[in-house]
Amino acid sequence: MQENNPLHGKTLETIVEHLVDYYGWEKLGQIIDIRCFNVDPSVKSSLKFLRRTPWARKKVEELYVDSLG
């Protein structure tokens, strides 16, 4: 059942943008310590890394779900 899945219909870009709006880059980089959040961060560089790195993408998706309440 997808309607109970908060990730359903959300693109990775939407998720990253939400987290940046919610936490800011600095806090996001403290919570998930990956280079693309801590060194010259941008949505574009983050998406490139996260699409190639399943463990990091999973952490980002979990943080997104947690941030929804």
Summary of the structure (lengths in Angstrom):
residues: 69
radius of gyration: 11.5
end to end distance: 20.0
largest distance: 38.5
contacts: 168
relative contact order: 0.19
helix: 74%
strand: 0%
